[in-house]
Amino acid sequence: MLYSLEDLSPKIHETAFVAPSAQIIGDVEILEGASVWFNCVLRGDAGKITIGKGTNIQDGTVIHEETTIGENCVVAHQCLVHRCTVGNNVIIGNGALVFGPAEIGENCVIGAGSVVIPGSNIPKNSLVLGIPGKVAREPSQENLEMTARTAANYQRNRDRYLKNLKEVK
């Protein structure tokens, strides 16, 4: 569902997919080829949220406050992303928490269940693990390929859902 709040209204590119149970509120922009999956909440009532081209926001994720997520990113299931800037080609693993203000550079992997704390500035090409999240090393080629493969899979799935999703009554 899309909701305006005062003079703030979502802007969804015609090639983006937003699942029917997702809640998109206020100043949210979802760019070309992006997807927001079931039971997500993107609440743009305290700053603009921008979801980059080809990025997928997976089931149950919450995004709030001023947040920009780059192109071809994967925000996996059940994440909380709050007041941050995320570069291109980043994967934020299942259940990870990102508390801002924070910046995450391009080509990063935020491990499942990790917690990025306020004030973090994660350099590009970093693998972050733990609570609080710390840079463990650079992501492997396999890590980077997984991010690209997952982004591409969700882009194909987006097209499938745009064409074929039908409510059963």
TIVEX-531050 format. One line per field, with one value per residue (C-alpha): residue number from 1; residue in three letters; x, y, z. Coordinates in steps of 0.05 Angstrom, whole numbers, plus 5000, padded with zeros to 4 digits. Layout:
residues N
num = [NUM,...]
residu = [ALA,...]
xx = [X,...]
yy = [Y,...]
zz = [Z,...]
//
This chain:
residues 169
num = [1,2,3,4,5,6,7,8,9,10,11,12,13,14,15,16,17,18,19,20,21,22,23,24,25,26,27,28,29,30,31,32,33,34,35,36,37,38,39,40,41,42,43,44,45,46,47,48,49,50,51,52,53,54,55,56,57,58,59,60,61,62,63,64,65,66,67,68,69,70,71,72,73,74,75,76,77,78,79,80,81,82,83,84,85,86,87,88,89,90,91,92,93,94,95,96,97,98,99,100,101,102,103,104,105,106,107,108,109,110,111,112,113,114,115,116,117,118,119,120,121,122,123,124,125,126,127,128,129,130,131,132,133,134,135,136,137,138,139,140,141,142,143,144,145,146,147,148,149,150,151,152,153,154,155,156,157,158,159,160,161,162,163,164,165,166,167,168,169]
residu = [MET,LEU,TYR,SER,LEU,GLU,ASP,LEU,SER,PRO,LYS,ILE,HIS,GLU,THR,ALA,PHE,VAL,ALA,PRO,SER,ALA,GLN,ILE,ILE,GLY,ASP,VAL,GLU,ILE,LEU,GLU,GLY,ALA,SER,VAL,TRP,PHE,ASN,CYS,VAL,LEU,ARG,GLY,ASP,ALA,GLY,LYS,ILE,THR,ILE,GLY,LYS,GLY,THR,ASN,ILE,GLN,ASP,GLY,THR,VAL,ILE,HIS,GLU,GLU,THR,THR,ILE,GLY,GLU,ASN,CYS,VAL,VAL,ALA,HIS,GLN,CYS,LEU,VAL,HIS,ARG,CYS,THR,VAL,GLY,ASN,ASN,VAL,ILE,ILE,GLY,ASN,GLY,ALA,LEU,VAL,PHE,GLY,PRO,ALA,GLU,ILE,GLY,GLU,ASN,CYS,VAL,ILE,GLY,ALA,GLY,SER,VAL,VAL,ILE,PRO,GLY,SER,ASN,ILE,PRO,LYS,ASN,SER,LEU,VAL,LEU,GLY,ILE,PRO,GLY,LYS,VAL,ALA,ARG,GLU,PRO,SER,GLN,GLU,ASN,LEU,GLU,MET,THR,ALA,ARG,THR,ALA,ALA,ASN,TYR,GLN,ARG,ASN,ARG,ASP,ARG,TYR,LEU,LYS,ASN,LEU,LYS,GLU,VAL,LYS]
xx = [5000,5023,5007,5015,5030,5016,5049,5096,5079,5117,5145,5150,5182,5137,5187,5193,5155,5123,5089,5016,5031,5089,5075,5107,5094,5112,5176,5200,5228,5236,5277,5278,5278,5279,5235,5204,5178,5123,5112,5166,5156,5190,5170,5191,5162,5227,5270,5271,5283,5313,5319,5368,5361,5357,5360,5316,5288,5268,5210,5199,5251,5239,5272,5263,5290,5334,5364,5394,5409,5450,5442,5440,5439,5409,5375,5358,5300,5281,5332,5326,5360,5356,5385,5443,5475,5491,5536,5524,5530,5522,5489,5460,5450,5388,5369,5424,5412,5440,5432,5452,5478,5522,5555,5569,5614,5604,5617,5608,5579,5544,5539,5474,5455,5509,5496,5524,5524,5512,5571,5599,5634,5646,5699,5684,5702,5691,5661,5629,5612,5590,5557,5578,5596,5671,5708,5735,5768,5753,5697,5720,5706,5654,5620,5617,5591,5537,5514,5511,5477,5425,5411,5402,5356,5312,5310,5284,5235,5211,5194,5158,5116,5100,5072,5041,5022,4947,4907,4867,4798]
yy = [5000,5070,5127,5202,5239,5313,5337,5277,5223,5162,5161,5091,5080,5042,4985,4976,4923,4937,4877,4888,4879,4928,4995,5055,5119,5192,5216,5151,5143,5074,5077,5037,4962,4961,4916,4919,4853,4828,4860,4913,4982,5042,5102,5168,5213,5237,5245,5220,5146,5130,5059,5054,5022,4946,4942,4893,4903,4834,4810,4840,4895,4964,5027,5093,5164,5195,5135,5126,5056,5052,5011,4934,4926,4868,4884,4814,4789,4822,4878,4946,5003,5070,5137,5117,5120,5054,5051,5009,4933,4922,4863,4873,4802,4772,4804,4856,4923,4988,5047,5116,5162,5113,5106,5041,5043,5006,4931,4917,4856,4866,4797,4766,4788,4842,4909,4972,5025,5100,5139,5081,5097,5030,5037,5008,4935,4915,4852,4871,4820,4819,4861,4915,4907,4910,4905,4834,4836,4851,4810,4751,4745,4694,4745,4797,4746,4725,4798,4806,4739,4754,4823,4793,4737,4788,4831,4770,4754,4827,4819,4753,4784,4847,4804,4745,4760,4751,4754,4690,4703]
zz = [5000,4984,5031,5027,5092,5092,5028,5023,4972,4947,4877,4847,4779,4731,4726,4801,4839,4907,4939,4958,5033,5033,5066,5030,5068,5053,5021,4989,4918,4888,4824,4760,4766,4842,4884,4954,4978,5024,5093,5085,5115,5084,5126,5096,5149,5180,5117,5046,5030,4962,4935,4877,4809,4811,4887,4925,4994,5019,5061,5130,5125,5157,5130,5167,5169,5115,5079,5009,4984,4920,4857,4853,4928,4967,5033,5057,5098,5165,5165,5199,5162,5195,5174,5130,5061,5027,4965,4902,4901,4976,5010,5080,5105,5138,5203,5202,5237,5211,5258,5234,5221,5183,5115,5080,5019,4954,4946,5020,5054,5121,5151,5173,5243,5246,5279,5247,5302,5297,5271,5231,5166,5131,5075,5006,4996,5068,5100,5166,5219,5291,5346,5341,5268,5253,5187,5185,5116,5044,5014,4973,4899,4918,4965,4909,4859,4909,4915,4839,4830,4884,4855,4786,4812,4846,4783,4745,4801,4799,4725,4739,4795,4755,4699,4736,4809,4818,4882,4895,4924]
//
